[in-house]
Amino acid sequence: MARASAARKRSEMIKSTHRQREFEWMRTHADEMRRLAGHWVVIEGEELVGHGRNALRVVAGARRKGIAVPFVFYVEPPDAEPTAHFGL
């Protein structure tokens, strides 16, 4: 029982910090996010890896840089209708 509890705690700790640096970058770079409106963006840690209007090209560029599982998201233009974009 103690093993299961320890494994669960490790799992919870991993979940709570997973991609935390990327979300923090998004929160603290509002000006840059505005300039990226209409683009797909890849961030790794605190680094902007790439961006562009074609998600597949942006992700391929990140993978060429050695990022196996890129953190990719779309920045909505400020005047866009609410939509849902499903990532890769």
HTML snippet that shows the backbone in 3Dmol.js (N, CA, C, O; Angstrom):
<script src="https://3Dmol.org/build/3Dmol-min.js"></script>
<div id="view" style="width:600px;height:400px;position:relative"></div>
<script>
const pdb = `
ATOM      1  N   MET A   1       0.817  -1.192   0.000  1.00  0.00           N
ATOM      2  CA  MET A   1       0.000   0.000   0.000  1.00  0.00           C
ATOM      3  C   MET A   1       0.865   1.262   0.000  1.00  0.00           C
ATOM      4  O   MET A   1       0.532   2.238  -0.673  1.00  0.00           O
ATOM      5  N   ALA A   2       1.962   1.252   0.742  1.00  0.00           N
ATOM      6  CA  ALA A   2       2.837   2.415   0.804  1.00  0.00           C
ATOM      7  C   ALA A   2       3.463   2.699  -0.559  1.00  0.00           C
ATOM      8  O   ALA A   2       3.654   3.857  -0.931  1.00  0.00           O
ATOM      9  N   ARG A   3       3.781   1.632  -1.304  1.00  0.00           N
ATOM     10  CA  ARG A   3       4.352   1.807  -2.637  1.00  0.00           C
ATOM     11  C   ARG A   3       3.370   2.523  -3.555  1.00  0.00           C
ATOM     12  O   ARG A   3       3.752   3.440  -4.282  1.00  0.00           O
ATOM     13  N   ALA A   4       2.117   2.111  -3.524  1.00  0.00           N
ATOM     14  CA  ALA A   4       1.093   2.734  -4.364  1.00  0.00           C
ATOM     15  C   ALA A   4       0.928   4.197  -4.000  1.00  0.00           C
ATOM     16  O   ALA A   4       0.768   5.045  -4.879  1.00  0.00           O
ATOM     17  N   SER A   5       0.966   4.497  -2.720  1.00  0.00           N
ATOM     18  CA  SER A   5       0.827   5.877  -2.263  1.00  0.00           C
ATOM     19  C   SER A   5       2.004   6.726  -2.736  1.00  0.00           C
ATOM     20  O   SER A   5       1.806   7.855  -3.184  1.00  0.00           O
ATOM     21  N   ALA A   6       3.209   6.206  -2.645  1.00  0.00           N
ATOM     22  CA  ALA A   6       4.402   6.933  -3.090  1.00  0.00           C
ATOM     23  C   ALA A   6       4.357   7.153  -4.598  1.00  0.00           C
ATOM     24  O   ALA A   6       4.699   8.234  -5.078  1.00  0.00           O
ATOM     25  N   ALA A   7       3.937   6.139  -5.344  1.00  0.00           N
ATOM     26  CA  ALA A   7       3.844   6.271  -6.799  1.00  0.00           C
ATOM     27  C   ALA A   7       2.798   7.314  -7.173  1.00  0.00           C
ATOM     28  O   ALA A   7       3.003   8.094  -8.103  1.00  0.00           O
ATOM     29  N   ARG A   8       1.695   7.330  -6.465  1.00  0.00           N
ATOM     30  CA  ARG A   8       0.630   8.303  -6.732  1.00  0.00           C
ATOM     31  C   ARG A   8       1.140   9.724  -6.457  1.00  0.00           C
ATOM     32  O   ARG A   8       0.857  10.642  -7.226  1.00  0.00           O
ATOM     33  N   LYS A   9       1.891   9.905  -5.364  1.00  0.00           N
ATOM     34  CA  LYS A   9       2.428  11.224  -5.041  1.00  0.00           C
ATOM     35  C   LYS A   9       3.397  11.694  -6.129  1.00  0.00           C
ATOM     36  O   LYS A   9       3.363  12.859  -6.527  1.00  0.00           O
ATOM     37  N   ARG A  10       4.261  10.792  -6.612  1.00  0.00           N
ATOM     38  CA  ARG A  10       5.182  11.157  -7.692  1.00  0.00           C
ATOM     39  C   ARG A  10       4.405  11.539  -8.940  1.00  0.00           C
ATOM     40  O   ARG A  10       4.738  12.515  -9.613  1.00  0.00           O
ATOM     41  N   SER A  11       3.372  10.771  -9.247  1.00  0.00           N
ATOM     42  CA  SER A  11       2.550  11.043 -10.418  1.00  0.00           C
ATOM     43  C   SER A  11       1.869  12.399 -10.297  1.00  0.00           C
ATOM     44  O   SER A  11       1.816  13.146 -11.274  1.00  0.00           O
ATOM     45  N   GLU A  12       1.351  12.729  -9.127  1.00  0.00           N
ATOM     46  CA  GLU A  12       0.700  14.014  -8.911  1.00  0.00           C
ATOM     47  C   GLU A  12       1.703  15.148  -9.049  1.00  0.00           C
ATOM     48  O   GLU A  12       1.369  16.197  -9.599  1.00  0.00           O
ATOM     49  N   MET A  13       2.919  14.961  -8.562  1.00  0.00           N
ATOM     50  CA  MET A  13       3.945  15.987  -8.644  1.00  0.00           C
ATOM     51  C   MET A  13       4.320  16.229 -10.102  1.00  0.00           C
ATOM     52  O   MET A  13       4.494  17.377 -10.510  1.00  0.00           O
ATOM     53  N   ILE A  14       4.443  15.183 -10.876  1.00  0.00           N
ATOM     54  CA  ILE A  14       4.775  15.315 -12.292  1.00  0.00           C
ATOM     55  C   ILE A  14       3.657  16.054 -13.016  1.00  0.00           C
ATOM     56  O   ILE A  14       3.926  16.964 -13.800  1.00  0.00           O
ATOM     57  N   LYS A  15       2.417  15.679 -12.766  1.00  0.00           N
ATOM     58  CA  LYS A  15       1.292  16.329 -13.421  1.00  0.00           C
ATOM     59  C   LYS A  15       1.239  17.813 -13.089  1.00  0.00           C
ATOM     60  O   LYS A  15       0.945  18.633 -13.958  1.00  0.00           O
ATOM     61  N   SER A  16       1.518  18.161 -11.856  1.00  0.00           N
ATOM     62  CA  SER A  16       1.378  19.553 -11.451  1.00  0.00           C
ATOM     63  C   SER A  16       2.463  20.443 -12.054  1.00  0.00           C
ATOM     64  O   SER A  16       2.265  21.653 -12.162  1.00  0.00           O
ATOM     65  N   THR A  17       3.596  19.880 -12.446  1.00  0.00           N
ATOM     66  CA  THR A  17       4.663  20.698 -12.998  1.00  0.00           C
ATOM     67  C   THR A  17       4.849  20.490 -14.501  1.00  0.00           C
ATOM     68  O   THR A  17       5.676  21.163 -15.116  1.00  0.00           O
ATOM     69  N   HIS A  18       4.102  19.579 -15.091  1.00  0.00           N
ATOM     70  CA  HIS A  18       4.252  19.285 -16.513  1.00  0.00           C
ATOM     71  C   HIS A  18       3.923  20.521 -17.343  1.00  0.00           C
ATOM     72  O   HIS A  18       2.811  21.044 -17.271  1.00  0.00           O
ATOM     73  N   ARG A  19       4.874  20.978 -18.119  1.00  0.00           N
ATOM     74  CA  ARG A  19       4.743  22.128 -19.015  1.00  0.00           C
ATOM     75  C   ARG A  19       4.488  23.440 -18.268  1.00  0.00           C
ATOM     76  O   ARG A  19       4.022  24.414 -18.859  1.00  0.00           O
ATOM     77  N   GLN A  20       4.787  23.461 -16.994  1.00  0.00           N
ATOM     78  CA  GLN A  20       4.592  24.669 -16.194  1.00  0.00           C
ATOM     79  C   GLN A  20       5.412  25.834 -16.747  1.00  0.00           C
ATOM     80  O   GLN A  20       4.934  26.968 -16.783  1.00  0.00           O
ATOM     81  N   ARG A  21       6.641  25.559 -17.176  1.00  0.00           N
ATOM     82  CA  ARG A  21       7.488  26.629 -17.725  1.00  0.00           C
ATOM     83  C   ARG A  21       6.895  27.218 -18.998  1.00  0.00           C
ATOM     84  O   ARG A  21       6.973  28.427 -19.217  1.00  0.00           O
ATOM     85  N   GLU A  22       6.300  26.372 -19.842  1.00  0.00           N
ATOM     86  CA  GLU A  22       5.694  26.856 -21.076  1.00  0.00           C
ATOM     87  C   GLU A  22       4.478  27.735 -20.768  1.00  0.00           C
ATOM     88  O   GLU A  22       4.302  28.790 -21.378  1.00  0.00           O
ATOM     89  N   PHE A  23       3.640  27.298 -19.823  1.00  0.00           N
ATOM     90  CA  PHE A  23       2.479  28.107 -19.457  1.00  0.00           C
ATOM     91  C   PHE A  23       2.907  29.426 -18.824  1.00  0.00           C
ATOM     92  O   PHE A  23       2.260  30.453 -19.027  1.00  0.00           O
ATOM     93  N   GLU A  24       3.983  29.399 -18.068  1.00  0.00           N
ATOM     94  CA  GLU A  24       4.499  30.627 -17.477  1.00  0.00           C
ATOM     95  C   GLU A  24       4.999  31.571 -18.572  1.00  0.00           C
ATOM     96  O   GLU A  24       4.780  32.780 -18.489  1.00  0.00           O
ATOM     97  N   TRP A  25       5.663  31.038 -19.592  1.00  0.00           N
ATOM     98  CA  TRP A  25       6.114  31.859 -20.714  1.00  0.00           C
ATOM     99  C   TRP A  25       4.925  32.530 -21.374  1.00  0.00           C
ATOM    100  O   TRP A  25       4.966  33.726 -21.664  1.00  0.00           O
ATOM    101  N   MET A  26       3.868  31.772 -21.614  1.00  0.00           N
ATOM    102  CA  MET A  26       2.671  32.330 -22.243  1.00  0.00           C
ATOM    103  C   MET A  26       2.099  33.468 -21.389  1.00  0.00           C
ATOM    104  O   MET A  26       1.661  34.490 -21.918  1.00  0.00           O
ATOM    105  N   ARG A  27       2.108  33.281 -20.083  1.00  0.00           N
ATOM    106  CA  ARG A  27       1.541  34.273 -19.175  1.00  0.00           C
ATOM    107  C   ARG A  27       2.383  35.548 -19.137  1.00  0.00           C
ATOM    108  O   ARG A  27       1.836  36.644 -19.022  1.00  0.00           O
ATOM    109  N   THR A  28       3.690  35.418 -19.229  1.00  0.00           N
ATOM    110  CA  THR A  28       4.574  36.563 -19.035  1.00  0.00           C
ATOM    111  C   THR A  28       5.024  37.232 -20.333  1.00  0.00           C
ATOM    112  O   THR A  28       5.769  38.211 -20.281  1.00  0.00           O
ATOM    113  N   HIS A  29       4.604  36.746 -21.472  1.00  0.00           N
ATOM    114  CA  HIS A  29       5.011  37.322 -22.758  1.00  0.00           C
ATOM    115  C   HIS A  29       3.801  37.805 -23.558  1.00  0.00           C
ATOM    116  O   HIS A  29       3.643  37.459 -24.728  1.00  0.00           O
ATOM    117  N   ALA A  30       2.962  38.596 -22.926  1.00  0.00           N
ATOM    118  CA  ALA A  30       1.726  39.068 -23.565  1.00  0.00           C
ATOM    119  C   ALA A  30       2.014  39.862 -24.840  1.00  0.00           C
ATOM    120  O   ALA A  30       1.322  39.685 -25.842  1.00  0.00           O
ATOM    121  N   ASP A  31       3.024  40.734 -24.816  1.00  0.00           N
ATOM    122  CA  ASP A  31       3.342  41.529 -26.011  1.00  0.00           C
ATOM    123  C   ASP A  31       3.733  40.630 -27.178  1.00  0.00           C
ATOM    124  O   ASP A  31       3.276  40.819 -28.305  1.00  0.00           O
ATOM    125  N   GLU A  32       4.575  39.662 -26.894  1.00  0.00           N
ATOM    126  CA  GLU A  32       5.004  38.746 -27.946  1.00  0.00           C
ATOM    127  C   GLU A  32       3.827  37.901 -28.444  1.00  0.00           C
ATOM    128  O   GLU A  32       3.723  37.621 -29.638  1.00  0.00           O
ATOM    129  N   MET A  33       2.956  37.503 -27.540  1.00  0.00           N
ATOM    130  CA  MET A  33       1.780  36.718 -27.932  1.00  0.00           C
ATOM    131  C   MET A  33       0.897  37.536 -28.889  1.00  0.00           C
ATOM    132  O   MET A  33       0.352  36.987 -29.847  1.00  0.00           O
ATOM    133  N   ARG A  34       0.757  38.824 -28.636  1.00  0.00           N
ATOM    134  CA  ARG A  34      -0.041  39.668 -29.536  1.00  0.00           C
ATOM    135  C   ARG A  34       0.587  39.709 -30.934  1.00  0.00           C
ATOM    136  O   ARG A  34      -0.125  39.672 -31.938  1.00  0.00           O
ATOM    137  N   ARG A  35       1.916  39.785 -30.996  1.00  0.00           N
ATOM    138  CA  ARG A  35       2.603  39.799 -32.298  1.00  0.00           C
ATOM    139  C   ARG A  35       2.473  38.462 -33.029  1.00  0.00           C
ATOM    140  O   ARG A  35       2.605  38.407 -34.251  1.00  0.00           O
ATOM    141  N   LEU A  36       2.218  37.396 -32.290  1.00  0.00           N
ATOM    142  CA  LEU A  36       2.104  36.056 -32.882  1.00  0.00           C
ATOM    143  C   LEU A  36       0.664  35.690 -33.238  1.00  0.00           C
ATOM    144  O   LEU A  36       0.395  34.551 -33.620  1.00  0.00           O
ATOM    145  N   ALA A  37      -0.256  36.632 -33.118  1.00  0.00           N
ATOM    146  CA  ALA A  37      -1.669  36.359 -33.419  1.00  0.00           C
ATOM    147  C   ALA A  37      -1.807  35.771 -34.818  1.00  0.00           C
ATOM    148  O   ALA A  37      -1.234  36.282 -35.780  1.00  0.00           O
ATOM    149  N   GLY A  38      -2.574  34.692 -34.915  1.00  0.00           N
ATOM    150  CA  GLY A  38      -2.782  34.017 -36.191  1.00  0.00           C
ATOM    151  C   GLY A  38      -1.714  32.983 -36.513  1.00  0.00           C
ATOM    152  O   GLY A  38      -1.705  32.418 -37.607  1.00  0.00           O
ATOM    153  N   HIS A  39      -0.818  32.733 -35.571  1.00  0.00           N
ATOM    154  CA  HIS A  39       0.268  31.776 -35.790  1.00  0.00           C
ATOM    155  C   HIS A  39       0.154  30.578 -34.844  1.00  0.00           C
ATOM    156  O   HIS A  39      -0.390  30.671 -33.744  1.00  0.00           O
ATOM    157  N   TRP A  40       0.688  29.457 -35.315  1.00  0.00           N
ATOM    158  CA  TRP A  40       0.948  28.305 -34.468  1.00  0.00           C
ATOM    159  C   TRP A  40       2.321  28.530 -33.850  1.00  0.00           C
ATOM    160  O   TRP A  40       3.241  28.990 -34.526  1.00  0.00           O
ATOM    161  N   VAL A  41       2.459  28.210 -32.579  1.00  0.00           N
ATOM    162  CA  VAL A  41       3.681  28.518 -31.838  1.00  0.00           C
ATOM    163  C   VAL A  41       4.170  27.265 -31.126  1.00  0.00           C
ATOM    164  O   VAL A  41       3.371  26.479 -30.617  1.00  0.00           O
ATOM    165  N   VAL A  42       5.484  27.082 -31.092  1.00  0.00           N
ATOM    166  CA  VAL A  42       6.108  26.011 -30.307  1.00  0.00           C
ATOM    167  C   VAL A  42       7.026  26.657 -29.279  1.00  0.00           C
ATOM    168  O   VAL A  42       7.878  27.483 -29.608  1.00  0.00           O
ATOM    169  N   ILE A  43       6.829  26.257 -28.022  1.00  0.00           N
ATOM    170  CA  ILE A  43       7.675  26.706 -26.917  1.00  0.00           C
ATOM    171  C   ILE A  43       8.264  25.464 -26.269  1.00  0.00           C
ATOM    172  O   ILE A  43       7.592  24.444 -26.117  1.00  0.00           O
ATOM    173  N   GLU A  44       9.524  25.568 -25.892  1.00  0.00           N
ATOM    174  CA  GLU A  44      10.172  24.493 -25.120  1.00  0.00           C
ATOM    175  C   GLU A  44      10.837  25.159 -23.929  1.00  0.00           C
ATOM    176  O   GLU A  44      11.813  25.894 -24.079  1.00  0.00           O
ATOM    177  N   GLY A  45      10.301  24.895 -22.743  1.00  0.00           N
ATOM    178  CA  GLY A  45      10.790  25.581 -21.553  1.00  0.00           C
ATOM    179  C   GLY A  45      10.463  27.053 -21.660  1.00  0.00           C
ATOM    180  O   GLY A  45       9.303  27.427 -21.830  1.00  0.00           O
ATOM    181  N   GLU A  46      11.495  27.902 -21.559  1.00  0.00           N
ATOM    182  CA  GLU A  46      11.296  29.347 -21.687  1.00  0.00           C
ATOM    183  C   GLU A  46      11.698  29.858 -23.069  1.00  0.00           C
ATOM    184  O   GLU A  46      11.848  31.064 -23.263  1.00  0.00           O
ATOM    185  N   GLU A  47      11.871  28.960 -24.018  1.00  0.00           N
ATOM    186  CA  GLU A  47      12.344  29.349 -25.342  1.00  0.00           C
ATOM    187  C   GLU A  47      11.256  29.239 -26.399  1.00  0.00           C
ATOM    188  O   GLU A  47      10.584  28.215 -26.515  1.00  0.00           O
ATOM    189  N   LEU A  48      11.094  30.313 -27.171  1.00  0.00           N
ATOM    190  CA  LEU A  48      10.231  30.288 -28.345  1.00  0.00           C
ATOM    191  C   LEU A  48      11.014  29.561 -29.434  1.00  0.00           C
ATOM    192  O   LEU A  48      12.025  30.071 -29.916  1.00  0.00           O
ATOM    193  N   VAL A  49      10.557  28.385 -29.820  1.00  0.00           N
ATOM    194  CA  VAL A  49      11.287  27.539 -30.763  1.00  0.00           C
ATOM    195  C   VAL A  49      10.946  27.894 -32.201  1.00  0.00           C
ATOM    196  O   VAL A  49      11.821  27.907 -33.067  1.00  0.00           O
ATOM    197  N   GLY A  50       9.680  28.181 -32.455  1.00  0.00           N
ATOM    198  CA  GLY A  50       9.271  28.508 -33.812  1.00  0.00           C
ATOM    199  C   GLY A  50       7.813  28.917 -33.858  1.00  0.00           C
ATOM    200  O   GLY A  50       7.056  28.694 -32.913  1.00  0.00           O
ATOM    201  N   HIS A  51       7.435  29.521 -34.979  1.00  0.00           N
ATOM    202  CA  HIS A  51       6.036  29.910 -35.171  1.00  0.00           C
ATOM    203  C   HIS A  51       5.774  30.081 -36.657  1.00  0.00           C
ATOM    204  O   HIS A  51       6.701  30.260 -37.446  1.00  0.00           O
ATOM    205  N   GLY A  52       4.518  30.025 -37.024  1.00  0.00           N
ATOM    206  CA  GLY A  52       4.128  30.205 -38.414  1.00  0.00           C
ATOM    207  C   GLY A  52       2.658  29.899 -38.595  1.00  0.00           C
ATOM    208  O   GLY A  52       1.974  29.493 -37.656  1.00  0.00           O
ATOM    209  N   ARG A  53       2.185  30.092 -39.789  1.00  0.00           N
ATOM    210  CA  ARG A  53       0.755  29.882 -40.070  1.00  0.00           C
ATOM    211  C   ARG A  53       0.412  28.415 -40.368  1.00  0.00           C
ATOM    212  O   ARG A  53      -0.761  28.041 -40.384  1.00  0.00           O
ATOM    213  N   ASN A  54       1.435  27.592 -40.604  1.00  0.00           N
ATOM    214  CA  ASN A  54       1.216  26.181 -40.915  1.00  0.00           C
ATOM    215  C   ASN A  54       1.704  25.332 -39.736  1.00  0.00           C
ATOM    216  O   ASN A  54       2.904  25.251 -39.473  1.00  0.00           O
ATOM    217  N   ALA A  55       0.765  24.707 -39.037  1.00  0.00           N
ATOM    218  CA  ALA A  55       1.096  23.933 -37.835  1.00  0.00           C
ATOM    219  C   ALA A  55       2.061  22.795 -38.134  1.00  0.00           C
ATOM    220  O   ALA A  55       2.985  22.552 -37.358  1.00  0.00           O
ATOM    221  N   LEU A  56       1.863  22.100 -39.238  1.00  0.00           N
ATOM    222  CA  LEU A  56       2.730  20.964 -39.553  1.00  0.00           C
ATOM    223  C   LEU A  56       4.173  21.410 -39.769  1.00  0.00           C
ATOM    224  O   LEU A  56       5.102  20.728 -39.337  1.00  0.00           O
ATOM    225  N   ARG A  57       4.366  22.535 -40.426  1.00  0.00           N
ATOM    226  CA  ARG A  57       5.724  23.040 -40.653  1.00  0.00           C
ATOM    227  C   ARG A  57       6.377  23.493 -39.351  1.00  0.00           C
ATOM    228  O   ARG A  57       7.569  23.278 -39.132  1.00  0.00           O
ATOM    229  N   VAL A  58       5.580  24.121 -38.492  1.00  0.00           N
ATOM    230  CA  VAL A  58       6.108  24.592 -37.202  1.00  0.00           C
ATOM    231  C   VAL A  58       6.555  23.401 -36.359  1.00  0.00           C
ATOM    232  O   VAL A  58       7.633  23.425 -35.765  1.00  0.00           O
ATOM    233  N   VAL A  59       5.734  22.373 -36.307  1.00  0.00           N
ATOM    234  CA  VAL A  59       6.070  21.179 -35.532  1.00  0.00           C
ATOM    235  C   VAL A  59       7.273  20.463 -36.154  1.00  0.00           C
ATOM    236  O   VAL A  59       8.165  20.016 -35.432  1.00  0.00           O
ATOM    237  N   ALA A  60       7.304  20.351 -37.476  1.00  0.00           N
ATOM    238  CA  ALA A  60       8.442  19.710 -38.140  1.00  0.00           C
ATOM    239  C   ALA A  60       9.737  20.459 -37.828  1.00  0.00           C
ATOM    240  O   ALA A  60      10.776  19.836 -37.615  1.00  0.00           O
ATOM    241  N   GLY A  61       9.681  21.776 -37.801  1.00  0.00           N
ATOM    242  CA  GLY A  61      10.865  22.563 -37.461  1.00  0.00           C
ATOM    243  C   GLY A  61      11.331  22.294 -36.044  1.00  0.00           C
ATOM    244  O   GLY A  61      12.532  22.197 -35.791  1.00  0.00           O
ATOM    245  N   ALA A  62      10.398  22.174 -35.125  1.00  0.00           N
ATOM    246  CA  ALA A  62      10.754  21.868 -33.731  1.00  0.00           C
ATOM    247  C   ALA A  62      11.380  20.484 -33.632  1.00  0.00           C
ATOM    248  O   ALA A  62      12.348  20.292 -32.896  1.00  0.00           O
ATOM    249  N   ARG A  63      10.843  19.533 -34.357  1.00  0.00           N
ATOM    250  CA  ARG A  63      11.405  18.175 -34.318  1.00  0.00           C
ATOM    251  C   ARG A  63      12.805  18.134 -34.929  1.00  0.00           C
ATOM    252  O   ARG A  63      13.661  17.378 -34.471  1.00  0.00           O
ATOM    253  N   ARG A  64      13.037  18.941 -35.958  1.00  0.00           N
ATOM    254  CA  ARG A  64      14.391  19.020 -36.530  1.00  0.00           C
ATOM    255  C   ARG A  64      15.382  19.575 -35.504  1.00  0.00           C
ATOM    256  O   ARG A  64      16.578  19.288 -35.569  1.00  0.00           O
ATOM    257  N   LYS A  65      14.881  20.363 -34.568  1.00  0.00           N
ATOM    258  CA  LYS A  65      15.729  20.912 -33.509  1.00  0.00           C
ATOM    259  C   LYS A  65      15.874  19.946 -32.335  1.00  0.00           C
ATOM    260  O   LYS A  65      16.494  20.280 -31.325  1.00  0.00           O
ATOM    261  N   GLY A  66      15.295  18.737 -32.470  1.00  0.00           N
ATOM    262  CA  GLY A  66      15.459  17.710 -31.444  1.00  0.00           C
ATOM    263  C   GLY A  66      14.357  17.642 -30.411  1.00  0.00           C
ATOM    264  O   GLY A  66      14.506  16.945 -29.408  1.00  0.00           O
ATOM    265  N   ILE A  67      13.263  18.339 -30.619  1.00  0.00           N
ATOM    266  CA  ILE A  67      12.148  18.311 -29.666  1.00  0.00           C
ATOM    267  C   ILE A  67      11.174  17.229 -30.108  1.00  0.00           C
ATOM    268  O   ILE A  67      10.474  17.393 -31.107  1.00  0.00           O
ATOM    269  N   ALA A  68      11.126  16.128 -29.373  1.00  0.00           N
ATOM    270  CA  ALA A  68      10.307  14.975 -29.759  1.00  0.00           C
ATOM    271  C   ALA A  68       8.815  15.256 -29.615  1.00  0.00           C
ATOM    272  O   ALA A  68       8.022  14.855 -30.468  1.00  0.00           O
ATOM    273  N   VAL A  69       8.431  15.941 -28.543  1.00  0.00           N
ATOM    274  CA  VAL A  69       7.018  16.228 -28.286  1.00  0.00           C
ATOM    275  C   VAL A  69       6.870  17.740 -28.074  1.00  0.00           C
ATOM    276  O   VAL A  69       6.919  18.221 -26.942  1.00  0.00           O
ATOM    277  N   PRO A  70       6.690  18.480 -29.167  1.00  0.00           N
ATOM    278  CA  PRO A  70       6.612  19.932 -29.043  1.00  0.00           C
ATOM    279  C   PRO A  70       5.347  20.392 -28.323  1.00  0.00           C
ATOM    280  O   PRO A  70       4.286  19.783 -28.453  1.00  0.00           O
ATOM    281  N   PHE A  71       5.478  21.467 -27.568  1.00  0.00           N
ATOM    282  CA  PHE A  71       4.337  22.149 -26.953  1.00  0.00           C
ATOM    283  C   PHE A  71       3.868  23.165 -27.986  1.00  0.00           C
ATOM    284  O   PHE A  71       4.477  24.221 -28.157  1.00  0.00           O
ATOM    285  N   VAL A  72       2.780  22.834 -28.670  1.00  0.00           N
ATOM    286  CA  VAL A  72       2.311  23.653 -29.787  1.00  0.00           C
ATOM    287  C   VAL A  72       0.923  24.193 -29.465  1.00  0.00           C
ATOM    288  O   VAL A  72       0.080  23.488 -28.912  1.00  0.00           O
ATOM    289  N   PHE A  73       0.702  25.448 -29.819  1.00  0.00           N
ATOM    290  CA  PHE A  73      -0.613  26.057 -29.599  1.00  0.00           C
ATOM    291  C   PHE A  73      -0.839  27.143 -30.647  1.00  0.00           C
ATOM    292  O   PHE A  73       0.098  27.622 -31.285  1.00  0.00           O
ATOM    293  N   TYR A  74      -2.098  27.514 -30.805  1.00  0.00           N
ATOM    294  CA  TYR A  74      -2.492  28.543 -31.774  1.00  0.00           C
ATOM    295  C   TYR A  74      -2.834  29.817 -31.022  1.00  0.00           C
ATOM    296  O   TYR A  74      -3.541  29.775 -30.015  1.00  0.00           O
ATOM    297  N   VAL A  75      -2.340  30.947 -31.505  1.00  0.00           N
ATOM    298  CA  VAL A  75      -2.650  32.240 -30.894  1.00  0.00           C
ATOM    299  C   VAL A  75      -3.769  32.881 -31.716  1.00  0.00           C
ATOM    300  O   VAL A  75      -3.572  33.263 -32.869  1.00  0.00           O
ATOM    301  N   GLU A  76      -4.926  32.988 -31.107  1.00  0.00           N
ATOM    302  CA  GLU A  76      -6.086  33.577 -31.778  1.00  0.00           C
ATOM    303  C   GLU A  76      -5.864  35.069 -32.020  1.00  0.00           C
ATOM    304  O   GLU A  76      -5.362  35.771 -31.142  1.00  0.00           O
ATOM    305  N   PRO A  77      -6.234  35.556 -33.202  1.00  0.00           N
ATOM    306  CA  PRO A  77      -6.238  37.005 -33.403  1.00  0.00           C
ATOM    307  C   PRO A  77      -7.275  37.637 -32.461  1.00  0.00           C
ATOM    308  O   PRO A  77      -8.273  36.999 -32.129  1.00  0.00           O
ATOM    309  N   PRO A  78      -7.048  38.873 -32.034  1.00  0.00           N
ATOM    310  CA  PRO A  78      -7.960  39.479 -31.055  1.00  0.00           C
ATOM    311  C   PRO A  78      -9.393  39.630 -31.554  1.00  0.00           C
ATOM    312  O   PRO A  78     -10.321  39.657 -30.746  1.00  0.00           O
ATOM    313  N   ASP A  79      -9.593  39.728 -32.863  1.00  0.00           N
ATOM    314  CA  ASP A  79     -10.941  39.920 -33.401  1.00  0.00           C
ATOM    315  C   ASP A  79     -11.570  38.628 -33.919  1.00  0.00           C
ATOM    316  O   ASP A  79     -12.596  38.672 -34.597  1.00  0.00           O
ATOM    317  N   ALA A  80     -10.974  37.490 -33.612  1.00  0.00           N
ATOM    318  CA  ALA A  80     -11.452  36.198 -34.131  1.00  0.00           C
ATOM    319  C   ALA A  80     -12.709  35.736 -33.402  1.00  0.00           C
ATOM    320  O   ALA A  80     -12.895  36.006 -32.215  1.00  0.00           O
ATOM    321  N   GLU A  81     -13.555  35.044 -34.130  1.00  0.00           N
ATOM    322  CA  GLU A  81     -14.715  34.391 -33.535  1.00  0.00           C
ATOM    323  C   GLU A  81     -14.201  33.243 -32.667  1.00  0.00           C
ATOM    324  O   GLU A  81     -13.197  32.622 -33.013  1.00  0.00           O
ATOM    325  N   PRO A  82     -14.857  32.951 -31.561  1.00  0.00           N
ATOM    326  CA  PRO A  82     -14.409  31.824 -30.729  1.00  0.00           C
ATOM    327  C   PRO A  82     -14.441  30.514 -31.517  1.00  0.00           C
ATOM    328  O   PRO A  82     -15.461  30.151 -32.103  1.00  0.00           O
ATOM    329  N   THR A  83     -13.305  29.814 -31.520  1.00  0.00           N
ATOM    330  CA  THR A  83     -13.205  28.534 -32.226  1.00  0.00           C
ATOM    331  C   THR A  83     -12.381  27.571 -31.373  1.00  0.00           C
ATOM    332  O   THR A  83     -11.734  27.970 -30.405  1.00  0.00           O
ATOM    333  N   ALA A  84     -12.420  26.326 -31.746  1.00  0.00           N
ATOM    334  CA  ALA A  84     -11.621  25.306 -31.070  1.00  0.00           C
ATOM    335  C   ALA A  84     -10.591  24.782 -32.058  1.00  0.00           C
ATOM    336  O   ALA A  84     -10.918  24.462 -33.200  1.00  0.00           O
ATOM    337  N   HIS A  85      -9.339  24.696 -31.608  1.00  0.00           N
ATOM    338  CA  HIS A  85      -8.258  24.127 -32.416  1.00  0.00           C
ATOM    339  C   HIS A  85      -7.712  22.940 -31.656  1.00  0.00           C
ATOM    340  O   HIS A  85      -7.379  23.043 -30.476  1.00  0.00           O
ATOM    341  N   PHE A  86      -7.624  21.823 -32.331  1.00  0.00           N
ATOM    342  CA  PHE A  86      -7.111  20.629 -31.691  1.00  0.00           C
ATOM    343  C   PHE A  86      -5.658  20.453 -32.091  1.00  0.00           C
ATOM    344  O   PHE A  86      -5.320  20.442 -33.275  1.00  0.00           O
ATOM    345  N   GLY A  87      -4.799  20.315 -31.080  1.00  0.00           N
ATOM    346  CA  GLY A  87      -3.360  20.242 -31.319  1.00  0.00           C
ATOM    347  C   GLY A  87      -2.905  18.901 -31.830  1.00  0.00           C
ATOM    348  O   GLY A  87      -3.696  17.986 -32.061  1.00  0.00           O
ATOM    349  N   LEU A  88      -1.619  18.819 -31.997  1.00  0.00           N
ATOM    350  CA  LEU A  88      -0.992  17.617 -32.542  1.00  0.00           C
ATOM    351  C   LEU A  88      -0.573  16.696 -31.449  1.00  0.00           C
ATOM    352  O   LEU A  88      -0.025  15.627 -31.718  1.00  0.00           O
TER     353      LEU A  88
END
`;
const viewer = $3Dmol.createViewer("view");
viewer.addModel(pdb, "pdb");
viewer.setStyle({}, {cartoon: {color: "spectrum"}});
viewer.zoomTo();
viewer.render();
</script>
